[in-house]
Amino acid sequence: MLLFSAMLDISKRLTEEAFVKLVIRWNKESTYRENIIPDLNWDGSFDVRMGSSQLWLSIKEYRPRRIVAVRYEKQESDGGIWDTDYIMNFAERKMCIRLERSYRAEALSNNPRFSTPHFITLLEQNGYLEMDGELPVRREPVFIQKEQLPLLADIITEKKRFRLPVVFVSKKFSNEDPVDPAKLAGRVKGAAHVLVQADTESGYELRTLCQSRNEFNGAAGIYFPNASIPHVRFLPHTEQGYDERMMEKLIRSVIQYSSSLAVDVMYTWQGVNNALLMDRFDAQRKARAAADHARRTAEAEMEQLLNSMEEEEKRIRARAAEDARLEADRILDEFDNELQHLQKQVAELARSNELLQYENQGLKSRLDTVNELPVLHTGEEKEFYPGEIRDLILLTLSDSLSRMQRNTRRADVIEDIILANEYAHTSEQYARDIRRLLSAYDGMTSFLKQRLQEIGFVITEDGKHYKLTWHGDDRYQIILSKTPSDHRTGKNSVQKINRTIF
């Protein structure tokens, strides 16, 4: 599952060699000892893998596009895999940084204090990050002074946009910051600019410049580069001190926006490797065609020569020609084997990309709909379809709300949670499908079996009965008779299924 993705404009000062050395420095200077690859020494090659099977760093170069791709992978004891990719396009002077986590869908949810990779700090410290218009890309906040108020007003009134989102944090009436500006800027470095009101004295002038559209009294707003995405505003919940909840909301919104942007396939590790495989495949195909042409030419020349020789010479020459033909066939067989191997690699890579896309669609949807810290963290139950757990919780809350006394605190809180979340009603749709399919059940047909399997049931035969197991989990089993004698069998089964599963 993709946790973070960001595209950065890089200075021409960064060379291929400096890029790789900076990645190696990033690993060697990690504050987490378990993340450091022992004896990591680069020999200057741009096609190399270093480390062990559980902890490694690989470098690939795609010369036709002047792309150098680096992947760092760490496999944990619980089976989880962390992948960090740095894809640098030296022709376009852009770098894509991506962080992925497989195995557990709640990786980001269980780590609410997520920060963008430290590698971005190294890029900034070495002066490799290009300016974003008038704003530098850095890990420190920009405190807006009087002379910068017109720029801030243009951002607030949407007259000016930047490549990265702009987070504006206003001062409280007490002249205090609602969140820690340095900590906020450090955690969204490379993904957003953080602009902070220097003092409350600028409030009146700012209000005048932007027609009172600005945040004030500790409110914070995020202004996105895309005009189709409206700016969002967050209010502090504490009068004194920093509001940690508000800061986490700001960070989560920035990270979700950055990670949702479409990325060209050549800015991904899979895309670069696929391009390398396809080029190698094409080269092998051309080499095979050349070898085949050379063989046919040699055979034609040999046949012409044999026609002008005596019988004994012909016999000797024919043997030599046969030997040459066998050798040519052997070479062509080697080409065929190599082509088949490359085709298999390309097919496996394409399938891997497809599975990753499905994983991101299913798992990342759980994060994309969250605009703030979760009210509850999920436990160990695995989702049987994307959004199942959220849908069942919202269904339960909705049912409870209908029985609550209105205009009470409990009812208002429950209603607010339901309205603030995307209630897809998927479980209710499944329940309606089951009712439609099984209410008049009088035996299993091929159509009914196919539809039940599409919904998610594993169907097995058990003597005179069919056993329906919800997504293969033995905790949720329904028994259907092969030859029901009671006309209420279907309706009873519907009630049991919907009560047990939905």
Secondary structure, 3 states (H helix, E strand, C coil): CEEEEEEEEECCCCCHHHHHHHHHHHHHCCCCHHHCCCCCCCCCCCCEEEECCCEEEEEEEEHHHCEEEEEEEEECCCCCEEEEEEEEECCCCEEEEEEEEECCCCCCCCCCCCCCCCHHHHHHHCCCECCECCECCCCCCEEECHHHHHHHHHHHCCCCCCCCCEEEECCCCCCCCCCCHHHHHHHCCCCCEEEEECCHHHHHHHHHHCCCCCCCCCCEEEECCCCCCCCEEECCCCCCCCCHHHHHHHHHHHHHHHHHCCCCHHHCHHHHHHHHHHHHHHHHHHHHHHHHHHHHHHHHHHHHHHCCCCHHHHHHHHHHHHHHHHHHHHHHHHHHHHHHHHHHHHHHHHHHHHHHHHHHHHHCHHHHCCCCCCCCCCCCCCCCCCCHHHHHHHHHHHHHHHCCCCCCHHHHHHHHHHHHCCCCCHHHHHHHHHHHHHCCCCCCCHHHHHHHHHHCEEEEEECCEEEEEECCCCCCEEEEECCCCCCCHHHHHHHHHHHHCC
